[in-house]
Amino acid sequence: MNGPPIHPANSRGRSRIRLFLGACATALAAATAMVAAPGIAHAATCSNQTGTSNGYYYQMWSAGQGSACITVGSGGNSYSTTWSGIGDFVAGVGWNPGSNQTVSFNGNLSASGGTSLVSLYGWSTSPLVEYYVMDDYVGSPPTAGTYMGQVTSDGGTYNIYEHQQVNQPSIQGTATFEQYLAIRTSPVSSGTITTQNFFNAWASHGMNLGTLNYQILATEAWGGGSGSSNFTVSHGSTSGGGSGGGGSGGCTATLSAGSQGSNWYNLNVAVTGSSTWTVTVNMAAPSVVASTWNVNATWPSQYVMKATPNGNGNNWGFTVTTNGTWTWPTVSCSSG
């Protein structure tokens, strides 16, 4: 936002990728927070502002050069933007707080001059991290910091970068923090972002997130260009990684993410359709199950676990030791 470009300080390039720095950044600290009544479309907002509309969180920010506006749809989960001769602006809608939910989006981005992009963008605290999953862009996509590898997700390949910002504005005031980037090699204007896949990919390189703060699908543009965009967003379950769940014979087991560390993560399991079930968990070697809770477990082999009820109901979980592999296991359920 009102910080320096993502490029290292000694770079001569001035391209920006300073998506919103939250309520702590100077400009947003002076912004007006608003709550819109459900079902009522916003008028165009052309000044710095945050708020909620029909349960969705939205933000609008501009550095002041040129003009830019956002219009939030009556449902709260859609927005359109226009900009002209812009120095830097970013606007979008989403959730506060964010999560590892799967996000779907659909729309279009049209721009000329400068650089424009559409990303799933958010922050975490403890550690303080600013992250981006960039799916659409016009102009050269921004890159900075250290190239960490690639991840394949949702039909695309993304380049991963890590970059440190030193004494720059953040949601906790001026601070030193890491930026995690995932940049799609072939931009798309509609699709699905399986957020947990990116969290897992970053974590596999030691790029761990903490407690999630806000998360938005946002349009950003800088460099004097002009253009417009309009997008609708929605979210699915918090299942992700390898497989969200599976079932047969009258029951279904669904995975969702729990906490995680540098070489482990927790998965929660919810079984529906039966109270007498067997869930088979097939690990992605060399990751293994380290422990379980609220369930009886046996291991037919090192990478296969069978779980049955232990009297604590149909919600249980297990801890995975990654051994370098962050792909989630697959699960199947049978009743009887």
C-alpha positions in Angstrom: 0.0 0.0 0.0 1.9 3.1 1.2 5.1 1.1 1.7 8.0 0.5 -0.7 7.9 -1.8 -3.7 8.3 -5.5 -3.0 11.6 -5.4 -4.9 14.8 -5.1 -2.7 15.6 -1.6 -1.6 18.5 -1.3 -3.9 16.4 -2.1 -7.0 15.9 0.7 -9.5 12.6 -0.7 -10.6 9.5 0.9 -9.0 6.9 -1.7 -9.7 4.6 -2.2 -6.8 3.0 -5.2 -5.2 1.9 -3.5 -2.0 -1.6 -4.9 -1.7 -3.4 -3.7 1.4 -1.4 -3.3 4.6 -4.5 -3.4 6.7 -5.9 -1.0 9.3 -2.4 -0.3 10.8 -1.0 1.4 7.7 -1.2 5.1 7.8 -3.7 5.6 5.0 -6.0 2.9 6.2 -5.8 4.1 9.7 -7.4 7.3 8.5 -10.0 5.4 6.4 -13.7 5.2 7.2 -15.0 1.8 8.3 -18.6 1.2 7.1 -21.2 -1.5 7.4 -23.6 -1.8 4.5 -27.2 -3.1 4.9 -27.7 -6.6 3.3 -29.1 -6.5 -0.2 -28.2 -2.9 -0.9 -25.6 -2.2 -3.5 -22.9 0.3 -2.7 -22.4 3.5 -4.6 -18.9 3.7 -6.1 -16.3 4.2 -3.4 -13.3 6.3 -4.5 -11.6 7.0 -1.2 -9.7 4.9 1.3 -12.2 2.7 3.1 -12.9 -0.6 4.8 -16.2 -2.2 5.7 -18.5 -5.1 5.6 -21.4 -5.9 3.2 -23.8 -8.8 3.7 -21.1 -10.6 5.8 -18.2 -10.0 3.4 -15.3 -7.7 4.2 -14.1 -5.1 1.6 -11.3 -2.7 1.3 -10.5 0.2 -1.0 -7.1 2.0 -1.0 -5.3 4.4 -3.4 -2.0 6.2 -3.1 -3.6 9.4 -4.4 -2.2 9.6 -7.9 -4.8 9.3 -10.6 -8.3 8.0 -9.9 -9.7 4.7 -8.8 -13.0 3.4 -7.5 -14.7 0.2 -6.3 -18.3 -0.7 -6.4 -19.4 -3.6 -4.1 -22.4 -5.7 -5.3 -25.5 -6.1 -3.2 -24.6 -9.6 -2.2 -21.2 -8.4 -0.8 -19.2 -11.1 -2.7 -18.8 -9.2 -6.0 -17.1 -6.0 -6.9 -16.1 -3.9 -9.9 -13.2 -1.4 -10.1 -12.1 1.3 -12.5 -8.9 3.3 -12.6 -7.1 5.8 -14.7 -3.5 7.2 -14.6 -3.1 5.3 -11.3 0.0 5.5 -9.2 -1.0 2.6 -7.0 -4.4 1.2 -5.9 -5.9 -2.0 -4.5 -9.5 -3.0 -3.8 -11.4 -6.2 -3.3 -13.8 -8.3 -1.2 -13.3 -11.3 1.0 -13.3 -12.4 4.7 -12.0 -11.2 8.0 -10.6 -13.3 9.3 -9.5 -15.5 6.4 -9.0 -19.3 6.5 -7.7 -22.2 4.5 -11.0 -22.3 2.6 -11.1 -23.1 -1.1 -12.0 -19.9 -3.0 -13.7 -19.7 -6.4 -13.7 -16.6 -8.5 -15.1 -15.5 -11.9 -14.7 -12.2 -13.8 -12.4 -10.3 -16.0 -9.5 -7.9 -15.9 -8.9 -5.3 -18.7 -6.0 -2.9 -18.5 -3.4 -0.9 -20.5 -0.2 0.6 -19.3 1.5 -0.2 -16.0 0.9 -3.5 -14.2 -2.4 -4.9 -13.0 -3.1 -8.1 -11.1 -5.8 -10.1 -9.3 -4.8 -12.1 -6.3 -6.0 -13.9 -3.2 -4.2 -11.8 -0.6 -4.0 -11.9 3.2 -2.0 -11.6 6.4 -1.1 -13.8 9.3 0.3 -13.0 12.8 2.8 -14.9 15.0 4.6 -15.0 12.6 3.7 -11.7 10.8 3.4 -12.7 7.1 1.9 -11.1 4.0 0.9 -13.6 1.3 -0.3 -13.6 -2.3 -1.7 -16.2 -4.7 -1.7 -14.4 -8.0 -4.0 -15.8 -10.6 -4.5 -13.0 -13.2 -2.4 -10.2 -14.4 -1.8 -7.8 -17.3 1.9 -6.8 -17.8 4.8 -8.6 -16.3 3.9 -10.3 -13.0 6.0 -9.0 -10.1 8.7 -11.2 -8.6 11.0 -10.5 -5.8 13.1 -12.2 -3.2 14.2 -15.8 -3.3 12.8 -18.3 -5.8 11.7 -21.3 -3.8 10.3 -23.7 -6.4 6.9 -24.5 -7.9 3.6 -25.9 -6.8 0.9 -27.3 -9.1 -2.7 -26.7 -8.1 -6.1 -26.2 -9.6 -4.9 -26.9 -13.2 -2.0 -24.4 -13.0 1.7 -24.1 -12.1 2.8 -21.4 -9.7 6.3 -20.1 -9.0 7.0 -19.6 -5.3 9.0 -16.7 -3.9 9.9 -15.5 -0.4 10.8 -11.9 0.3 11.6 -10.0 3.5 10.3 -6.5 4.1 12.4 -4.6 6.6 10.9 -1.9 8.8 7.9 -1.4 6.5 4.1 -0.8 7.2 2.1 -3.8 8.2 -1.1 -4.7 10.1 1.0 -4.4 13.2 2.5 -1.0 12.4 6.1 -0.6 11.1 7.7 -4.0 11.3 10.0 -6.5 9.6 8.1 -9.4 8.0 8.1 -12.0 5.3 6.1 -12.0 2.1 5.1 -15.3 0.5 4.2 -15.3 -3.2 2.7 -17.9 -5.5 2.5 -16.6 -9.1 0.5 -18.5 -11.7 2.6 -19.0 -14.9 -0.5 -18.8 -17.1 -3.0 -16.2 -15.9 -6.7 -17.0 -15.7 -9.7 -14.8 -14.9 -11.9 -17.6 -13.4 -11.2 -20.7 -11.5 -10.6 -22.2 -8.0 -7.9 -21.5 -5.5 -7.4 -24.5 -3.2 -5.8 -22.3 -0.5 -4.5 -25.1 1.7 -2.4 -26.4 -1.2 -0.5 -23.1 -1.1 -0.2 -23.1 2.6 1.2 -26.6 2.4 3.6 -25.7 -0.4 4.9 -22.6 1.5 5.3 -24.6 4.7 7.3 -27.3 2.8 9.9 -24.6 2.3 9.8 -23.5 5.9 7.5 -20.6 5.0 4.9 -21.1 7.8 1.9 -19.0 8.5 0.5 -18.1 11.9 -3.0 -17.0 13.0 -4.8 -15.8 9.9 -6.0 -12.1 9.7 -8.1 -10.8 6.8 -8.1 -12.4 3.3 -9.5 -10.8 0.1 -9.7 -11.3 -3.6 -8.2 -8.0 -4.8 -7.4 -6.1 -7.9 -4.3 -4.0 -7.8 -2.7 -1.7 -10.4 0.3 0.7 -10.5 2.5 2.5 -12.9 0.2 5.0 -14.5 -2.1 2.6 -16.3 -5.9 2.5 -16.7 -8.4 -0.2 -16.7 -11.3 -2.0 -15.1 -12.2 -5.3 -13.5 -15.2 -7.1 -12.1 -15.1 -10.3 -10.0 -17.4 -12.5 -8.0 -16.0 -14.7 -5.2 -17.3 -17.6 -3.1 -15.8 -20.1 -0.8 -16.1 -23.8 -0.2 -15.0 -26.1 2.6 -11.8 -25.8 4.5 -10.7 -29.2 3.2 -7.6 -29.1 1.0 -4.2 -30.6 0.4 -4.3 -34.1 -1.0 -8.0 -35.1 -0.7 -10.9 -33.4 1.0 -12.6 -36.7 1.9 -14.1 -39.9 0.6 -16.9 -42.4 1.3 -18.7 -45.5 0.3 -21.2 -47.9 1.9 -23.3 -45.3 3.6 -20.7 -43.0 5.3 -18.4 -40.1 4.3 -15.2 -38.9 6.0 -14.2 -35.3 5.4 -10.8 -33.8 6.2 -10.2 -30.3 7.4 -7.0 -28.5 8.5 -5.9 -28.0 12.0 -2.8 -26.4 13.4 0.7 -27.0 12.0 4.4 -26.6 12.7 7.7 -26.8 10.9 7.5 -30.6 10.3 3.9 -31.5 11.3 0.3 -30.7 10.9 -3.0 -31.7 12.4 -6.0 -32.9 10.4 -9.6 -33.1 11.7 -11.9 -35.8 10.5 -15.7 -35.6 10.5 -17.6 -38.8 9.6 -21.3 -38.6 8.5 -23.9 -41.1 7.5 -23.2 -43.8 10.1 -22.1 -44.3 13.7 -20.4 -47.6 13.0 -17.7 -46.9 10.5 -14.1 -47.7 9.4 -12.0 -44.9 7.9 -9.0 -45.9 5.9 -6.2 -43.3 5.8 -3.6 -43.7 3.0 -0.6 -41.5 3.7 1.6 -39.8 1.1 5.0 -41.4 1.9 7.2 -40.7 3.6 4.8 -38.7 5.8 3.4 -40.8 8.7 0.7 -40.6 11.4 2.4 -39.5 14.6 -0.7 -39.6 16.9 -4.5 -39.7 17.0 -7.3 -38.5 19.2 -10.9 -39.5 19.9 -10.5 -42.7 17.8 -9.2 -46.3 17.8 -6.4 -46.8 15.3 -4.5 -49.7 13.8 -1.8 -49.7 11.1 -1.9 -52.5 8.5 1.2 -51.0 7.1 3.5 -48.0 7.8 1.5 -45.7 5.5 -2.0 -47.0 6.0 -4.1 -46.4 9.1 -7.6 -47.8 9.9 -9.7 -45.9 12.3 -12.9 -47.0 14.2 -15.1 -45.3 16.8 -14.0 -45.3 20.4 -17.1 -44.0 21.9 -16.3 -40.3 21.5 -18.5 -39.7 18.4 -17.8 -39.1 14.8 -15.3 -36.2 15.1 -11.7 -37.1 15.6 -8.2 -36.3 14.2 -4.6 -37.1 13.8 -1.1 -35.5 13.7 1.1 -36.0 10.6 4.8 -35.9 10.7 5.6 -34.7 7.2 9.2 -35.9 6.7 9.4 -33.4 3.9 6.1 -34.3 2.2 3.1 -31.9 2.8 0.6 -33.6 0.5 -2.5 -34.6 2.5 -3.4 -38.2 2.8 -6.5 -39.6 1.1 -9.4 -41.1 3.1 -12.2 -43.5 2.5 -15.1 -44.6 4.7 -17.1 -47.8 5.0 -20.0 -48.5 7.5 -20.9 -51.6 9.4 
